[in-house]
Amino acid sequence: MSSVRFLSSAIGLMALFELHGAYGQDDLAIWKEFVAAVKEGKITADMVRPYEGIPKDVLLKQLADFKGYHNKYDSWKEWDHPEVFSVGNQIYYLVTFTWGDQTKSDFCFTLLKEGGHWYYRHVENIFIRLDRVNSFPASEFPDLPAETKAWQREEIYWSQMVYFNSILSECLTCVLRFTRKS
């Protein structure tokens, strides 16, 4: 796992640990606007403020993939009732999606509130619900179902493939520019 991906996961974990704060109706309204924009394919690069090191195009591709899947399986109702956690100027929305009519997987979407607008920041599929741990410091965590662990292994694998593709594409672009100048 890249350090950037680990950092974003750690941020999500810290946020979930700190959650129990109240959220407002505007947080639900923001979610509804976000979902409508995803559903209509209207999220643009200007609406994305990712964590450092995460390319906007990767996040936009992920949203396009979510849109395609939920259009294909008419499963947009799964977006209707997120758990909402607001920490500072970030809002975390946890939703459970069903894949292949059986496998359920939780996703944490992070949106940033800034200057009266919201921005899409990140989506994470691998996280630990620290808000559900009974006592701290914790050395044991409840086990996850085998299907969830399998999903997470796939998520890590494909995230690495996307990361390597991004890096190699940049390298290839630089090489091509250099060879054309020579």
C-alpha positions as a Markdown table, in Angstrom:
| # | Residue | x | y | z |
|---|---|---|---|---|
| 1 | Met | 0.0 | 0.0 | 0.0 |
| 2 | Ser | 1.5 | 3.4 | -1.0 |
| 3 | Ser | 2.2 | 5.9 | 1.8 |
| 4 | Val | -0.4 | 8.2 | 0.4 |
| 5 | Arg | -3.1 | 5.5 | 0.4 |
| 6 | Phe | -2.1 | 4.5 | 3.9 |
| 7 | Leu | -2.2 | 8.1 | 5.0 |
| 8 | Ser | -5.7 | 8.6 | 3.6 |
| 9 | Ser | -6.8 | 5.4 | 5.3 |
| 10 | Ala | -5.3 | 6.6 | 8.6 |
| 11 | Ile | -7.1 | 9.9 | 8.3 |
| 12 | Gly | -10.3 | 8.0 | 7.8 |
| 13 | Leu | -9.6 | 5.8 | 10.8 |
| 14 | Met | -8.8 | 8.9 | 12.9 |
| 15 | Ala | -11.9 | 10.6 | 11.8 |
| 16 | Leu | -14.1 | 7.5 | 12.6 |
| 17 | Phe | -12.4 | 7.4 | 16.0 |
| 18 | Glu | -13.3 | 11.0 | 16.7 |
| 19 | Leu | -16.9 | 10.7 | 15.4 |
| 20 | His | -19.8 | 10.9 | 17.6 |
| 21 | Gly | -20.1 | 14.6 | 16.8 |
| 22 | Ala | -23.4 | 15.9 | 15.6 |
| 23 | Tyr | -24.1 | 16.5 | 12.0 |
| 24 | Gly | -26.6 | 18.9 | 10.6 |
| 25 | Gln | -29.3 | 18.7 | 8.0 |
| 26 | Asp | -27.1 | 20.6 | 5.6 |
| 27 | Asp | -24.7 | 17.5 | 5.7 |
| 28 | Leu | -27.5 | 15.4 | 4.4 |
| 29 | Ala | -28.4 | 18.0 | 1.9 |
| 30 | Ile | -24.8 | 18.0 | 0.7 |
| 31 | Trp | -24.9 | 14.2 | 0.4 |
| 32 | Lys | -28.1 | 14.4 | -1.7 |
| 33 | Glu | -26.5 | 17.0 | -4.0 |
| 34 | Phe | -23.3 | 14.8 | -4.3 |
| 35 | Val | -25.3 | 11.7 | -5.1 |
| 36 | Ala | -27.4 | 13.6 | -7.7 |
| 37 | Ala | -24.2 | 14.9 | -9.3 |
| 38 | Val | -22.7 | 11.4 | -9.4 |
| 39 | Lys | -25.9 | 9.9 | -10.8 |
| 40 | Glu | -26.1 | 12.5 | -13.5 |
| 41 | Gly | -22.4 | 12.3 | -14.3 |
| 42 | Lys | -21.9 | 16.0 | -13.4 |
| 43 | Ile | -18.9 | 15.8 | -11.1 |
| 44 | Thr | -16.1 | 17.7 | -12.7 |
| 45 | Ala | -12.4 | 18.1 | -11.8 |
| 46 | Asp | -13.2 | 21.5 | -10.2 |
| 47 | Met | -15.5 | 19.7 | -7.7 |
| 48 | Val | -12.6 | 17.4 | -6.5 |
| 49 | Arg | -10.2 | 18.4 | -3.8 |
| 50 | Pro | -8.3 | 15.1 | -3.1 |
| 51 | Tyr | -5.8 | 14.3 | -0.4 |
| 52 | Glu | -2.2 | 15.1 | -1.5 |
| 53 | Gly | -0.9 | 12.6 | -3.9 |
| 54 | Ile | -4.2 | 11.3 | -5.2 |
| 55 | Pro | -4.9 | 12.3 | -8.8 |
| 56 | Lys | -8.2 | 13.8 | -9.5 |
| 57 | Asp | -8.7 | 11.7 | -12.6 |
| 58 | Val | -8.5 | 8.5 | -10.5 |
| 59 | Leu | -11.2 | 9.8 | -8.2 |
| 60 | Leu | -13.4 | 10.8 | -11.2 |
| 61 | Lys | -12.9 | 7.4 | -12.8 |
| 62 | Gln | -14.0 | 5.7 | -9.5 |
| 63 | Leu | -17.2 | 7.8 | -9.5 |
| 64 | Ala | -17.8 | 7.0 | -13.1 |
| 65 | Asp | -17.4 | 3.3 | -12.2 |
| 66 | Phe | -19.9 | 3.7 | -9.3 |
| 67 | Lys | -22.3 | 5.4 | -11.6 |
| 68 | Gly | -22.0 | 2.7 | -14.2 |
| 69 | Tyr | -22.5 | -0.1 | -11.7 |
| 70 | His | -25.5 | 1.5 | -10.0 |
| 71 | Asn | -27.1 | 2.4 | -13.3 |
| 72 | Lys | -26.7 | -1.1 | -14.6 |
| 73 | Tyr | -28.1 | -2.8 | -11.5 |
| 74 | Asp | -30.6 | 0.0 | -10.6 |
| 75 | Ser | -29.2 | 0.1 | -7.1 |
| 76 | Trp | -29.1 | 3.8 | -6.4 |
| 77 | Lys | -31.4 | 3.3 | -3.3 |
| 78 | Glu | -28.3 | 2.0 | -1.5 |
| 79 | Trp | -27.1 | 5.6 | -1.5 |
| 80 | Asp | -30.2 | 6.9 | 0.3 |
| 81 | His | -29.3 | 6.4 | 4.0 |
| 82 | Pro | -25.7 | 7.0 | 4.8 |
| 83 | Glu | -24.2 | 7.2 | 8.3 |
| 84 | Val | -23.0 | 10.7 | 8.5 |
| 85 | Phe | -20.0 | 11.9 | 10.6 |
| 86 | Ser | -18.9 | 15.5 | 10.5 |
| 87 | Val | -15.4 | 16.4 | 11.7 |
| 88 | Gly | -14.2 | 20.0 | 11.2 |
| 89 | Asn | -14.7 | 20.9 | 7.6 |
| 90 | Gln | -14.9 | 17.3 | 6.4 |
| 91 | Ile | -18.0 | 15.1 | 6.2 |
| 92 | Tyr | -17.7 | 11.3 | 6.1 |
| 93 | Tyr | -20.6 | 9.3 | 4.6 |
| 94 | Leu | -20.7 | 5.6 | 5.2 |
| 95 | Val | -22.8 | 3.5 | 2.8 |
| 96 | Thr | -23.1 | -0.2 | 2.1 |
| 97 | Phe | -23.2 | -1.4 | -1.4 |
| 98 | Thr | -24.2 | -4.9 | -2.6 |
| 99 | Trp | -22.0 | -6.4 | -5.3 |
| 100 | Gly | -23.2 | -9.4 | -7.3 |
| 101 | Asp | -26.4 | -9.7 | -5.3 |
| 102 | Gln | -24.5 | -11.1 | -2.3 |
| 103 | Thr | -21.4 | -9.4 | -1.2 |
| 104 | Lys | -21.9 | -6.3 | 0.9 |
| 105 | Ser | -19.1 | -3.8 | 1.2 |
| 106 | Asp | -18.9 | -0.6 | 3.2 |
| 107 | Phe | -17.6 | 2.6 | 1.6 |
| 108 | Cys | -16.6 | 5.8 | 3.3 |
| 109 | Phe | -17.0 | 8.9 | 1.0 |
| 110 | Thr | -15.2 | 12.0 | 2.2 |
| 111 | Leu | -16.5 | 15.5 | 1.2 |
| 112 | Leu | -14.8 | 18.8 | 2.1 |
| 113 | Lys | -16.9 | 21.9 | 3.0 |
| 114 | Glu | -15.1 | 25.0 | 2.0 |
| 115 | Gly | -16.3 | 28.5 | 1.3 |
| 116 | Gly | -20.0 | 27.6 | 1.1 |
| 117 | His | -19.3 | 24.7 | -1.3 |
| 118 | Trp | -18.6 | 21.0 | -1.1 |
| 119 | Tyr | -15.9 | 19.1 | -2.8 |
| 120 | Tyr | -15.4 | 15.4 | -3.3 |
| 121 | Arg | -12.2 | 14.4 | -1.5 |
| 122 | His | -11.9 | 10.6 | -1.3 |
| 123 | Val | -13.6 | 7.2 | -1.1 |
| 124 | Glu | -12.2 | 4.4 | 1.0 |
| 125 | Asn | -13.3 | 0.8 | 1.1 |
| 126 | Ile | -10.8 | -0.5 | 3.6 |
| 127 | Phe | -11.2 | 0.9 | 7.1 |
| 128 | Ile | -11.7 | -0.1 | 10.7 |
| 129 | Arg | -14.7 | 1.2 | 12.5 |
| 130 | Leu | -12.9 | 2.5 | 15.6 |
| 131 | Asp | -16.2 | 4.0 | 16.8 |
| 132 | Arg | -17.4 | 0.4 | 17.4 |
| 133 | Val | -14.4 | -0.7 | 19.5 |
| 134 | Asn | -15.5 | -1.1 | 23.1 |
| 135 | Ser | -12.4 | 0.0 | 25.0 |
| 136 | Phe | -9.0 | 1.6 | 24.3 |
| 137 | Pro | -6.2 | 0.9 | 24.0 |
| 138 | Ala | -7.3 | -1.9 | 21.8 |
| 139 | Ser | -5.2 | -4.8 | 20.8 |
| 140 | Glu | -8.0 | -6.9 | 19.3 |
| 141 | Phe | -10.6 | -6.1 | 16.8 |
| 142 | Pro | -13.7 | -8.1 | 15.7 |
| 143 | Asp | -12.9 | -10.3 | 12.7 |
| 144 | Leu | -14.4 | -9.5 | 9.4 |
| 145 | Pro | -16.4 | -11.9 | 7.2 |
| 146 | Ala | -14.3 | -13.8 | 4.7 |
| 147 | Glu | -16.0 | -12.2 | 1.8 |
| 148 | Thr | -15.2 | -8.7 | 3.1 |
| 149 | Lys | -11.5 | -9.6 | 3.6 |
| 150 | Ala | -11.5 | -11.0 | 0.0 |
| 151 | Trp | -13.0 | -7.8 | -1.3 |
| 152 | Gln | -10.4 | -5.8 | 0.6 |
| 153 | Arg | -7.5 | -7.8 | -0.8 |
| 154 | Glu | -8.9 | -7.2 | -4.3 |
| 155 | Glu | -9.2 | -3.5 | -3.5 |
| 156 | Ile | -5.6 | -3.3 | -2.4 |
| 157 | Tyr | -4.4 | -5.1 | -5.5 |
| 158 | Trp | -6.3 | -2.9 | -7.9 |
| 159 | Ser | -5.4 | 0.3 | -6.1 |
| 160 | Gln | -1.8 | -0.7 | -6.5 |
| 161 | Met | -2.3 | -1.4 | -10.2 |
| 162 | Val | -3.9 | 2.1 | -10.7 |
| 163 | Tyr | -1.0 | 3.7 | -8.7 |
| 164 | Phe | 1.7 | 1.9 | -10.8 |
| 165 | Asn | -0.1 | 2.8 | -14.0 |
| 166 | Ser | -0.2 | 6.5 | -13.0 |
| 167 | Ile | 3.5 | 6.5 | -12.1 |
| 168 | Leu | 4.5 | 4.5 | -15.3 |
| 169 | Ser | 2.4 | 6.8 | -17.5 |
| 170 | Glu | 4.1 | 9.8 | -16.1 |
| 171 | Cys | 7.5 | 8.2 | -16.7 |
| 172 | Leu | 6.6 | 7.2 | -20.2 |
| 173 | Thr | 5.4 | 10.7 | -21.0 |
| 174 | Cys | 8.7 | 12.2 | -19.7 |
| 175 | Val | 10.7 | 9.7 | -21.8 |
| 176 | Leu | 8.7 | 10.5 | -24.9 |
| 177 | Arg | 9.1 | 14.2 | -24.4 |
| 178 | Phe | 12.9 | 13.8 | -23.9 |
| 179 | Thr | 13.3 | 11.6 | -26.9 |
| 180 | Arg | 11.3 | 14.0 | -29.1 |
| 181 | Lys | 13.6 | 16.9 | -28.1 |
| 182 | Ser | 16.7 | 14.9 | -28.9 |
